[in-house]
Amino acid sequence: MKNMTSKKLPAISWPQFLLSAPYFTSALSDSVSGSFSDLPALPRAVLYWDLFDAEISNGGVAQYFYNQALSLPGFDQVPEFVAAHPVLNQYRHFVDEVHKAWYDVSEQVHAAEDEGDWPEELFKSLKPKFEALETAFFAINHDISQALNAHLLGDPHAYFDIAPLDDVTANGLAWIECRGKGFRGKLRFVDGFPVGPNVFERGNNGECDVVWFSRDRQIMVCERVGEGGKARNRDTIHYPSFRTHQMRFNGVGLESQSDGRSFWYKEGLHESYHDNGCIKSSKLYAAGNELVMEYFHKSGQLMMRTEQHEGQQCCVRYWPNGQINTRSTKEDAHEERYQQCFAEDGTDLAPNGNGTLRQTISDGGWCEGRLVDGLLEGEVTCHKKDGSLDGKAFFKRGRDN
């Protein structure tokens, strides 16, 4: 049933709503002119939260104060507005803590505003005060955004005054043709909601944007045309778990695909591909941390594998023929220490870590230098596949000088 306060809600059409995928809350800000504070509770809460999120994500709490505290209508009521949303209420402590601190720093912000220049000193002085809050916020803010998208999809009429379509009913199936600026489309409604596939043809080259949902709206798939009409992007999300999958096509083939959370946090497998279709890189993440990374030659042969082990990054490199090239370890920002270095034919080039380093790099090139006790020492040269010089560097005890 349409919300009784719909006359106050932002007006939108179904095509406008669908074309905002996968960030449906962004359609709110695009549809609103005037003050957020005049809106009904749900869209008002989302818009104030999105503004809070955007400012803190871009420049921290200091930027939120500097850009909004002195000019945003309803600024003092933001905690109350946010708390009125069933999804946001449990996260209102972020807003409460920031707003409670406003009166402690307001004089500094006023002074910075009066100076007229970008307040670098203000930002530096406030950073320690809010660093812990910002870190906690960045660990969850994208999940919150997707939870808001899921809530909005559950009842879009609670957020928008959506222009009705004559042939769409609360029950049953309906196909609707539509036209708008830069597109013509065909929408598929099931029980009053455009489950899809909803197809929007762009231009005259036959390329289309497609948005569709599972019947229960827990899964959304969005495929969009990229720049130039050649590239394509496909984004998938399962809202209850926030699990996402993204695929990027470059007009030749699959360029990359990655698993994650909320289209932001790195979780699971990330892969990229050479133009010939062979895998280029593969990385495995858990809780945002890189566990294993592999790079491949264009032939598909493994070139390098690194993994974390007891605080060390352990790396093995391979020649294009599959022969082990080097074994090395590295701790954080410390120097890389080589345990082994072999030529393509298996010859040991640096017994006991002393001798020549000849190490494969991408596109058939290599680097060459001298190892002393497993550490690079002196000049290191890099060469292209044809043997020409590509660059040089100087090392002392394994560190680039």
C-alpha positions as CSV (number, residue, x, y, z in Angstrom):
1,M,0.0,0.0,0.0
2,K,1.3,3.4,-0.9
3,N,2.5,5.5,2.1
4,M,-0.1,8.0,3.2
5,T,2.5,10.8,3.3
6,S,3.5,10.3,-0.3
7,K,2.6,13.9,-1.3
8,K,5.6,15.0,0.8
9,L,7.9,12.3,-0.6
10,P,10.5,12.9,-3.4
11,A,8.8,12.3,-6.8
12,I,10.5,9.7,-9.1
13,S,9.6,7.3,-11.9
14,W,10.3,3.6,-11.9
15,P,13.0,4.0,-14.7
16,Q,14.8,6.7,-12.6
17,F,14.7,4.5,-9.6
18,L,16.1,1.4,-11.4
19,L,18.8,3.3,-13.2
20,S,20.2,4.4,-9.9
21,A,21.2,0.7,-9.2
22,P,23.1,-0.5,-7.4
23,Y,23.1,2.5,-5.1
24,F,19.4,3.1,-4.8
25,T,19.6,5.6,-1.9
26,S,21.5,8.0,-4.3
27,A,18.1,8.4,-6.1
28,L,16.9,10.2,-3.0
29,S,19.4,13.0,-3.2
30,D,18.9,13.3,-6.9
31,S,15.2,13.7,-6.4
32,V,15.2,16.2,-3.5
33,S,15.4,20.0,-3.9
34,G,15.3,22.0,-0.7
35,S,15.9,21.1,2.9
36,F,16.1,17.5,4.0
37,S,14.4,18.4,7.3
38,D,11.0,18.9,5.5
39,L,10.8,15.3,4.4
40,P,9.1,12.4,6.1
41,A,11.1,10.4,8.6
42,L,12.6,7.6,6.5
43,P,14.0,9.5,3.5
44,R,15.0,12.3,5.9
45,A,17.1,9.9,8.0
46,V,18.8,8.4,5.0
47,L,19.7,11.7,3.5
48,Y,21.2,13.1,6.7
49,W,23.1,9.8,7.2
50,D,24.4,9.8,3.7
51,L,25.7,13.4,4.1
52,F,27.3,12.4,7.4
53,D,28.9,9.3,5.8
54,A,30.1,11.2,2.7
55,E,31.8,14.0,4.7
56,I,33.5,11.7,7.2
57,S,34.6,9.2,4.5
58,N,36.1,12.1,2.5
59,G,37.8,14.2,5.2
60,G,36.9,12.9,8.6
61,V,34.8,14.5,11.4
62,A,36.6,17.8,11.0
63,Q,35.4,18.1,7.4
64,Y,31.8,17.3,8.5
65,F,31.9,20.1,11.1
66,Y,33.6,22.6,8.7
67,N,31.2,22.0,5.8
68,Q,27.9,21.3,7.6
69,A,27.8,22.5,11.2
70,L,27.4,26.2,10.4
71,S,25.1,25.9,7.3
72,L,23.1,22.6,7.2
73,P,19.4,23.2,8.1
74,G,18.5,20.9,11.0
75,F,22.1,20.2,12.0
76,D,21.3,20.1,15.7
77,Q,18.5,17.6,15.1
78,V,20.6,15.1,13.0
79,P,20.9,12.6,15.8
80,E,17.2,12.6,16.4
81,F,16.5,12.3,12.6
82,V,18.9,9.4,12.2
83,A,17.5,7.5,15.2
84,A,14.0,7.5,13.7
85,H,15.1,5.0,11.1
86,P,14.8,1.3,12.1
87,V,18.1,0.4,10.4
88,L,20.1,3.5,11.5
89,N,18.9,3.6,15.1
90,Q,21.5,0.9,16.1
91,Y,24.3,3.0,14.6
92,R,23.2,6.4,16.0
93,H,26.1,6.3,18.5
94,F,28.4,7.4,15.7
95,V,26.3,10.5,15.1
96,D,25.7,11.1,18.9
97,E,29.4,11.0,19.7
98,V,30.2,13.4,16.9
99,H,27.5,15.9,17.7
100,K,28.2,15.8,21.4
101,A,31.8,16.9,20.6
102,W,30.6,19.8,18.4
103,Y,30.3,22.2,21.3
104,D,33.9,21.4,22.4
105,V,35.3,22.3,19.0
106,S,32.8,24.9,17.7
107,E,35.0,27.9,18.5
108,Q,37.9,26.3,16.5
109,V,35.6,25.7,13.5
110,H,34.2,29.2,13.7
111,A,37.7,30.6,13.8
112,A,38.7,28.5,10.8
113,E,35.6,29.6,8.9
114,D,36.5,33.3,9.5
115,E,40.0,32.8,8.1
116,G,38.5,31.7,4.8
117,D,41.3,29.4,3.8
118,W,41.1,25.6,3.8
119,P,41.7,24.8,7.5
120,E,44.6,22.3,7.4
121,E,45.6,23.1,11.0
122,L,42.0,22.5,12.2
123,F,42.0,19.1,10.5
124,K,45.3,18.1,12.0
125,S,44.3,19.2,15.5
126,L,41.1,17.3,15.5
127,K,42.4,14.1,13.9
128,P,43.6,12.4,17.2
129,K,40.4,13.2,18.9
130,F,38.2,11.3,16.4
131,E,40.7,8.8,14.9
132,A,39.3,5.8,16.9
133,L,35.7,6.7,16.0
134,E,36.5,7.1,12.3
135,T,38.3,3.8,12.2
136,A,35.3,2.0,13.7
137,F,33.0,3.9,11.3
138,F,35.0,2.9,8.2
139,A,34.9,-0.8,9.2
140,I,31.1,-0.8,8.8
141,N,29.8,2.3,6.9
142,H,29.5,0.5,3.6
143,D,27.5,-2.4,5.2
144,I,25.2,0.2,6.6
145,S,24.7,1.7,3.2
146,Q,23.7,-1.6,1.7
147,A,21.4,-2.3,4.7
148,L,19.6,1.0,3.8
149,N,19.4,-0.1,0.2
150,A,17.8,-3.4,1.2
151,H,15.3,-1.6,3.5
152,L,14.4,0.8,0.7
153,L,13.9,-2.0,-1.8
154,G,11.5,-3.7,0.6
155,D,9.2,-0.8,0.5
156,P,10.2,1.9,-2.0
157,H,6.9,3.7,-1.6
158,A,7.9,4.6,1.9
159,Y,10.7,6.7,0.4
160,F,9.4,7.9,-2.9
161,D,6.3,9.2,-4.5
162,I,6.6,6.9,-7.5
163,A,4.6,7.8,-10.6
164,P,2.0,5.0,-11.1
165,L,1.8,3.0,-14.3
166,D,-1.6,2.1,-15.7
167,D,-1.0,-1.6,-16.4
168,V,0.8,-2.4,-13.2
169,T,-1.3,-4.0,-10.5
170,A,-0.6,-5.2,-7.0
171,N,-0.9,-8.8,-8.1
172,G,0.2,-10.5,-11.3
173,L,2.7,-10.0,-14.1
174,A,3.0,-6.9,-16.3
175,W,5.5,-5.9,-19.1
176,I,5.8,-2.1,-19.5
177,E,7.6,-0.2,-22.3
178,C,9.1,3.2,-21.4
179,R,11.1,6.0,-22.9
180,G,13.3,8.7,-21.3
181,K,16.3,10.9,-21.9
182,G,18.9,8.7,-23.5
183,F,17.1,5.4,-23.2
184,R,14.1,3.3,-24.1
185,G,13.2,0.3,-22.0
186,K,11.1,-2.6,-21.1
187,L,10.2,-3.3,-17.5
188,R,8.9,-6.5,-16.0
189,F,6.7,-6.2,-12.9
190,V,5.7,-9.0,-10.6
191,D,3.1,-8.1,-7.9
192,G,3.7,-4.4,-8.3
193,F,7.5,-4.4,-8.2
194,P,9.9,-4.4,-11.2
195,V,11.6,-7.7,-10.5
196,G,12.9,-7.7,-14.0
197,P,14.8,-8.3,-16.1
198,N,14.4,-4.6,-16.7
199,V,16.2,-3.6,-19.9
200,F,17.3,-0.1,-20.9
201,E,18.6,0.4,-24.4
202,R,21.2,3.1,-24.7
203,G,21.8,4.8,-28.1
204,N,21.6,3.0,-31.4
205,N,24.3,0.4,-31.0
206,G,22.2,-2.2,-29.3
207,E,23.9,-2.0,-25.9
208,C,21.7,-2.2,-22.9
209,D,21.7,-1.7,-19.1
210,V,19.9,-4.5,-17.2
211,V,18.7,-4.6,-13.6
212,W,16.9,-7.5,-12.1
213,F,16.0,-9.0,-8.7
214,S,15.1,-12.3,-7.1
215,R,11.3,-12.4,-6.2
216,D,12.1,-11.8,-2.5
217,R,14.4,-8.9,-3.4
218,Q,17.3,-10.4,-1.5
219,I,19.5,-10.6,-4.6
220,M,20.1,-7.8,-7.1
221,V,22.1,-8.0,-10.4
222,C,23.0,-4.9,-12.3
223,E,24.7,-4.9,-15.7
224,R,25.8,-1.5,-17.1
225,V,27.4,-0.3,-20.2
226,G,30.9,1.3,-19.5
227,E,32.6,4.3,-21.1
228,G,32.6,4.3,-24.9
229,G,29.9,1.6,-25.1
230,K,32.5,-1.2,-25.2
231,A,33.2,-2.0,-21.6
232,R,30.6,-3.6,-19.4
233,N,30.2,-3.9,-15.6
234,R,28.2,-6.5,-13.8
235,D,27.5,-6.1,-10.0
236,T,25.7,-8.7,-7.9
237,I,24.7,-8.5,-4.2
238,H,23.0,-10.8,-1.7
239,Y,21.6,-8.2,0.7
240,P,21.2,-10.4,3.9
241,S,24.9,-11.3,3.9
242,F,26.2,-8.2,2.0
243,R,28.2,-10.5,-0.2
244,T,29.0,-9.0,-3.6
245,H,30.5,-10.1,-6.8
246,Q,31.8,-7.7,-9.5
247,M,32.8,-8.5,-13.1
248,R,34.5,-6.1,-15.5
249,F,34.6,-6.6,-19.3
250,N,36.9,-4.5,-21.5
251,G,35.4,-5.1,-25.0
252,V,37.9,-7.9,-25.6
253,G,36.9,-10.2,-22.8
254,L,36.7,-10.6,-19.1
255,E,39.1,-8.1,-17.5
256,S,38.6,-8.8,-13.8
257,Q,36.2,-10.3,-11.3
258,S,36.2,-10.0,-7.5
259,D,34.3,-11.2,-4.4
260,G,33.7,-8.8,-1.6
261,R,31.3,-7.2,0.8
262,S,29.0,-4.3,0.2
263,F,30.9,-3.5,-3.1
264,W,33.8,-2.2,-1.0
265,Y,35.4,-4.5,1.5
266,K,37.8,-7.1,0.1
267,E,36.6,-10.6,0.9
268,G,37.3,-13.8,-1.0
269,L,38.9,-14.1,-4.5
270,H,40.0,-11.3,-6.7
271,E,41.2,-12.1,-10.3
272,S,42.4,-10.2,-13.3
273,Y,43.1,-11.5,-16.8
274,H,45.5,-10.9,-19.7
275,D,44.0,-9.8,-23.1
276,N,44.5,-13.4,-24.3
277,G,42.1,-14.6,-21.6
278,C,44.7,-16.3,-19.4
279,I,44.7,-15.4,-15.8
280,K,46.9,-12.4,-14.9
281,S,46.6,-12.2,-11.1
282,S,44.7,-13.9,-8.3
283,K,44.4,-12.7,-4.7
284,L,42.7,-14.2,-1.7
285,Y,41.3,-11.9,1.1
286,A,39.8,-12.6,4.5
287,A,38.5,-9.7,6.7
288,G,40.2,-7.3,4.3
289,N,43.6,-8.9,4.7
290,E,45.5,-10.3,1.8
291,L,46.4,-14.0,2.5
292,V,47.7,-15.2,-0.9
293,M,48.7,-13.4,-4.1
294,E,49.6,-15.0,-7.4
295,Y,50.8,-13.4,-10.7
296,F,50.9,-15.3,-14.0
297,H,52.9,-15.0,-17.2
298,K,50.8,-14.4,-20.4
299,S,51.1,-18.1,-21.2
300,G,49.1,-18.9,-18.0
301,Q,52.2,-20.2,-16.2
302,L,52.6,-19.1,-12.6
303,M,55.1,-16.2,-12.3
304,M,55.0,-15.4,-8.6
305,R,53.2,-16.5,-5.4
306,T,53.3,-14.7,-2.1
307,E,51.6,-15.6,1.2
308,Q,51.7,-14.4,4.8
309,H,53.3,-16.7,7.3
310,E,54.1,-15.9,10.9
311,G,54.4,-12.2,10.2
312,Q,56.5,-12.7,7.1
313,Q,55.6,-12.3,3.4
314,C,57.0,-15.5,1.7
315,C,57.5,-15.2,-2.0
316,V,58.4,-17.7,-4.7
317,R,59.0,-16.7,-8.3
318,Y,59.0,-18.9,-11.4
319,W,60.5,-18.7,-14.9
320,P,58.1,-19.0,-17.9
321,N,59.2,-22.6,-18.3
322,G,58.0,-23.5,-14.8
323,Q,61.5,-23.6,-13.2
324,I,61.7,-22.0,-9.7
325,N,63.5,-18.6,-10.0
326,T,63.8,-17.2,-6.5
327,R,62.6,-17.8,-2.9
328,S,62.6,-14.8,-0.6
329,T,61.0,-13.4,2.6
330,K,60.1,-9.9,3.8
331,E,58.9,-8.5,7.0
332,D,56.6,-5.4,6.7
333,A,58.8,-2.5,5.4
334,H,62.1,-4.4,5.9
335,E,64.4,-5.4,3.1
336,E,63.7,-8.5,1.0
337,R,66.0,-11.4,1.8
338,Y,66.7,-14.1,-0.8
339,Q,67.2,-17.7,0.2
340,Q,67.6,-19.1,-3.4
341,C,68.1,-17.8,-6.9
342,F,68.1,-20.2,-9.9
343,A,68.6,-19.6,-13.7
344,E,66.0,-20.9,-16.2
345,D,68.0,-24.1,-16.6
346,G,68.1,-24.7,-12.8
347,T,71.6,-23.5,-12.2
348,D,72.1,-22.1,-8.7
349,L,73.2,-18.5,-9.2
350,A,73.6,-17.5,-5.5
351,P,74.7,-20.4,-3.3
352,N,74.1,-19.5,0.4
353,G,72.7,-16.2,-0.6
354,N,75.8,-14.9,-2.4
355,G,76.2,-14.4,-6.1
356,T,74.0,-13.1,-8.9
357,L,70.3,-12.2,-8.7
358,R,68.5,-12.7,-12.0
359,Q,64.8,-12.3,-11.4
360,T,61.9,-12.6,-13.8
361,I,59.4,-9.7,-14.1
362,S,56.3,-9.2,-16.2
363,D,56.1,-9.3,-20.0
364,G,59.2,-11.4,-20.3
365,G,61.6,-9.0,-18.7
366,W,64.1,-9.5,-15.9
367,C,66.1,-7.7,-13.2
368,E,69.8,-8.4,-12.5
369,G,72.0,-7.5,-9.6
370,R,74.4,-8.8,-6.9
371,L,73.4,-10.6,-3.7
372,V,75.5,-10.5,-0.5
373,D,74.1,-12.6,2.4
374,G,70.8,-12.8,0.6
375,L,70.5,-9.0,0.3
376,L,70.8,-6.8,-2.8
377,E,74.0,-4.8,-2.9
378,G,75.0,-2.2,-5.5
379,E,73.4,-1.5,-8.9
380,V,70.3,-3.4,-10.1
381,T,69.3,-3.2,-13.7
382,C,65.9,-4.0,-15.2
383,H,65.6,-5.2,-18.8
384,K,62.8,-5.6,-21.3
385,K,62.1,-8.9,-23.1
386,D,64.4,-7.8,-26.0
387,G,67.3,-7.2,-23.6
388,S,67.2,-3.4,-23.7
389,L,67.6,-1.5,-20.5
390,D,64.4,-0.5,-18.8
391,G,65.8,1.2,-15.6
392,K,68.2,0.9,-12.8
393,A,68.4,1.4,-9.0
394,F,71.1,1.2,-6.3
395,F,70.8,-0.9,-3.2
396,K,72.7,-1.1,0.1
397,R,72.0,-4.0,2.4
398,G,68.8,-4.7,0.5
399,R,67.4,-1.2,0.6
400,D,66.8,1.0,-2.4
401,N,69.0,4.1,-2.1
